[in-house]
Amino acid sequence: MATNDVIYGINGPVVTVRNTRTFSMMEMVYVGDSRLVGEIIGINDKLTTIQVYEETTGLKPGDPVYGTGTPMNVLLGPGIIDNIFDGIERPLKAIEEQSGSFISRGASVSSLDLDKYWNVKIKVKVGDRLDGGAIYATCPETAIIEHRFMVPPNLSGTVTKVEPNGKYRLMDTIVTLKDDKGEEHELTLCQKWPIKTARPCLNRLPATVPLITGQRVIDTMFPISKGGTAAIPGGFGTGKTMTQHQLAKWCDADIIVYVGCGERGNEMSQVLDEFSELIDPKSGRPMTDRTVLIANTSNMPVAAREASIYTGLTLAEYYRDMGYHVAIMADSTSRWAEALREISGRLEEMPAEEGFPAYLPSRLSEFYERAGRVDTLGGGEGSVTIIGAVSPQGSDFSEPVTQNTKRFTRCFWALDKSLAYSRHYPAINWMDSYSEYFTDLDPWFRDNLGEDFIKYRNMITAILHEESTLMEIVKLIGSDVLPDEQKLVIETAKAIRVGFLQQNAFHSDDTFVPLQKQKLMMKAILHLYSKAKHIIAAAIPISSIMDLGLFERLAKMKYDIPNSKPELFDELINDIDNALATLTN
Amino acid sequence: MILDYVGVKEINGSLIVLDDVENVSNEEMVDIRLSNGTVRHGRIVQIEGKRVVVQVFEGTKSISLDNTRTRLKAHPMELALAPEIMGRVFNGVGTPIDGLGDVYPVKKADVNGTPMNPVSRVYPRNYINTGISTIDTLTTLIRGQKLPIFSGSGMKHNELAVQLVRQAKISDGEDNKFGIVFAAMGVKNDVADYFRRSFEESGVLSRVVMFLNLANDPIIERTLTPRCALTAAEYLAFECDMHVLVIMTDMTSYAEALREFSSSKGEIPGRKGFPGYLYSDLASLYERAGMIKGSKGSVTQIPILTMPNDDITHPVPDLTGYITEGQIVLDRQLEGQGFYPPVSVLPSLSRLMKDGIGEGYTRADHQPLANQLFAAYARVQDARSLASVIGEEELSPIDKKYIEFGKLFEQYFVNQGYSENRSIEQSLNLGWKLLSTLPRTELDRVDDELLDKYYITDKEQLNFSAINNSPEKNDDDV
C-alpha cells in the first residue's frame, strides 16, 4: 500500500502529519513501517493529528502513515466470549503466541479466530424479508451462550441465497441479501462496528427489573436495575476491585464484560485464574463461559486505555442486541478520564478543572447513556448495565471525575475508608450511598418478595440513621448515659452492620445470598428489635437482654443458616421468643 | 555517514533544541560533545519536522549556542546486561562507577521495557516470610508483589527495608537464587552508604546491583534510574531465573524530578504541579513487578516514599497506592513512642495476601485472625477518641478492655526488635494471645471452631512480659 502521507512531528503518543487532505476525523490509521494502530483526532489545513495506541519509540519523521478509510472499529462475531482482549480488541493470547510474554509493538493479529469452524444453524430461507437486527442464523458460542447472527442495523433486504446448516468459518458467506436498491450484500459470521457510536435499538424500556447481585447491601439497600448505571467511588484499598469482582461473579446478567482500564496486571491474571475455576451455580459451567475480559493494564499505552472503555461497551451492546442481559464492569473510569487528560495535554488544549479537559462531563455522560434496557431491533429484550469504579484522587469525592460521574449515574455506592480499615466489607457506606432506582423497582420487590421486603428495608434504614445520630452523642459523652431504648437502637444497628451489611466474600455461603434469605435475615433482626423494645418498655434493663447472647446469634446467622435452608429462620425466631420469654416470666 | 550537528538553537532548563536534523527517530540517544572535550548524553523527546528537542541527562550547564557538537546514536536508550552485573555499582543511567570497567554485554535492552502481557502473568501466591509480625500477619508480602513503604522524613523506613532484605525468606526454601536490585533516587550519600554497609554486614553485597542517583546528581538521570534498575531486575529474573527484590528509594524524589522536567518542557500541570501523566509514568515502573509463565524468576518491588508533611493524600503516595498491591504505612506517633517498626496497622494493606495465606501456605486461621485483629484494633481507635473526650475513667468496661488490648498490641505485636526474626507461627500465636485479652463474645469475625482451638480462656497464660523484646523501653508505658 503506497501512501504520500508521512510523519512530521512526534510528541509522546501524539503524531502529526502535514499538508494532507486524505484523512477524516476519527479514522483509524497505521503509523510507521511497523504499522502501529492510531486514530485521527484533529485536522486542520496544515496539520493532521493522530493519537497512536502504542509506544512511539523509534518512529521517524518521514515514516509513512496509512489510512483505512473507516473509524476505529471492532470485529463482532463468535469467539468474543471467554476471550481476553487488549484495549483495541486484539486477543492477548494470540499476541502471546506471536511475541512472547512481553507485548511488542505493531502486533498484528486478527481480533477473532478466522480459522475456527462454528456449528451454524440457519434461521431464514430464500425470499424472507430481513430488516436491520434480524437474526439470520445461530451457533453455540460457549456451552451456555448461543451466538445469534444479526443483520447489521443499517441494512435490510430480501434473502436471495442461503447456505445449508453446517460448519462455517468467520468470513464464510452464509446468507446473501438483496437490498431495495438491488445491491447484493453477503452476510458472514461477523460484522464491524465503530466503537464510539452507540448501536441502535428500537426503544428504551423503564428501569423496573433489578439486577440481582446477591450482595445484601446492594440488593436490599441500594439496588440497581437491569440497564442501570452505578458508580463505585473509593480511595485505594477500599475494595472497589473486590466489589466489582463480586458483582461480576454473582450478578444475574447473562454476560459479563469486565474492562480492566488502567489497572493492575496481577488483578487481571487473578480474574483469569479465579473465573476459570469458579463454577456458575445457575449453569454449572465455569464463569469464563459468560465473561469477556478487556485488559488494558496501567503500563499499556495510554491512548488504548481511552479506547478500551468503548471497546467493552460496543461488545456489550452487540450481545444486548442478541437479546441478552449484559453487565459491564469498568475498573476504573478515573484512569480513562486521566487518559483523556493526558492526551488533551499533549494536544495543548485549554484545561478545565484540575487539568481535565472541558469535555470530560460530556464524554462521561455519553458513556453512561449507552446503558439501558431496550427492545432490540431483532424484537427481543436486552440490557446493558454499567458499573463503573471511580478512583478519586486523595480519596476526595469532590474531585471532577467523581462529581461528574455522580451526575450521570443513578446508583452511588460510596466506599468508605474507615469501614475498610476495620475490614468491614463491602465497605459501602450506608449514609453516603444512594440508589435512585428504588422507587422504580418498588413494584418488582412487592410482586416478587411481598410487601414485607420494602417495609423491612425501610425499618433497617431508619434504625441505621437513628444510630448515626445517636453516635454523635456517644462520641461526646459515651454510651452509658443513653436511655435503654436508645441503647437498644445502637445494639440493633450493630447487629445490622455486622450481621447483615457485612458480607464475607470468601465464605462459600455468604459470598452470594438469595433475596429470600436477605429478607429473612432482616426479619430476624427486626423481630428481636421489636420484642426487645416491648420488654424494655416493661422496665426490664437492656443488660439482661444482652446477656441472652441473642445479638451474637444474629451476627453469626449468615454463617449458621445455609442458603439452602431458609426454614431454619423460623427456629431462630422461635429461639428468640423463648429466650425473651424467660425475662418476662 | 555519521553527522555532527554544530551548535544548538535554544536552551531551556535541561532541554536543548536542534534544528535541521535529518533522519532522527523518537527517543533516540545522542552524544553532546562540548568544546572543552567533555561528553554529555541526551535523548530525543520531541520532534517537529526537522526541529528536535533533546533532553540532556547531565544538565545544560555551560552549554552555549555554539560550543557543542551533537551526534545521533541511532538507537534508543539501552542498558548493557550480563549476569556479571551482580555486585556492581552503577550511576543513575547505568554507567559503572565502581571503577571495575564496563560490563561486557550479553544482551542490550531498552530501559523502558515493554508491558507484560496479562495472560502471561502468573498470579502471585507464594508468600515471603519477613519475620516481622505486623507484615507477615496483617500485610503479608507475596513474591511478585509491589508493596511500597509509605513513610515520612526522619522515620525508620531504611531500617525496615534493610531488615526485610536480611530476613526475607521464601516459604518453599529455595532461596539460593535470589538477588537484590537497589535503586537510590535523590537520596543522601549517607543513606546510600547505610544501605551499602548494611548489605555488606548481612553478607549479601555480592548479590546486590546498585543504581545510585544521589541528591546532588542530575535530575534527568533520576528519571531514568528506576527504569535502569528494573531493566536489570527483569533480566536477572526472567533470563537468569532469579528471585529479585527491588528496593527503590525515594519515589517522591523521582516524582519531583519528573515534575521539574515536565515544567521545563512547558507541559500543562495536573495536581500540585505534577504532570498529568504521573499515574501512567509511575505505573510503567510499578507494573514491572510480577512473575511470568515459563520462567522461574520473579520481580518483587519494595518502593519507599516519604510523604511530604506525612500527607497520604499527596499525589505521589495517592497515585502509588492506586497502582501498587497494598502499602505499608509508617506512623510518626508510634515512632515517637519508641516502637519499631512503626507500622500503622489500619491503613496498611496487602491486596495479594488473601490468596497467599491460609491452609497450605501459612495456617488455616491466618485470614480470620487478621480480620479480627484489624476489627479489634479499629475499635481501639474509637475507644481512644472517646477517651480523649470523656477521659479513660468514664469509659464502659468493654471500651476499657479495648484500650488495654490496644496498648498490648502496640507494645508486643507491632513493636519488635530490629534484629528479631519471628516465625509465622510465633506471630499468629501472639495474635491469638492478644485477642484472648478481650471477651470471647467480642470476637465476631472468627467462627466458633477457631475460637475453641485458639482462644485462651486461662487468663493466667496471658502473660506478655516474657516476650518483651525492647529492654530500652520504659515500663511505665505498659
Interface residues (C-beta under 8 A of the other chain):
Chain A: Y8 G9 I10 N11 T16 R18 E55 T56 T57 G58 L59 K60 P61 G62 I84 L92 K93 I95 E96 G100 S101 F102 I103 S104 R105 G235 F236 G237 G260 G262 R264 G265 N266 M268 S269 Q270 L272 D273 A295 T297 S298 N299 M300 V302 R335 E338 A339 R341 E342 G345 E348 P351 E354 G355 S391 Q393 G394 S395 D396 S418 Y421 S422 R423 H424 V474 K475 L476 I477 G478 S479 D480 V498 F506 G549 E552 A555 K556 Y559
Chain B: N23 V24 S25 N26 E27 E28 Q46 I47 E48 G49 K50 P76 D110 N112 G113 T114 P115 M116 N117 P118 V119 S120 R121 V122 Y123 P124 G144 Q145 F238 E267 I268 P269 G270 R271 P275 G276 Y277 Y279 S280 A283 S284 Y286 E287 R288 G290 I292 K293 G294 S295 T313 H314 P315 D318 L319 G321 Y322 I323 E325 G326 Q327 L346 P347 L349 R351 L352 K354 D355 Q367 N371 F374 A375 A378 R379 S385 L386 V389 I390 E394 L395 S396 D399 T441 D444 R445 D447
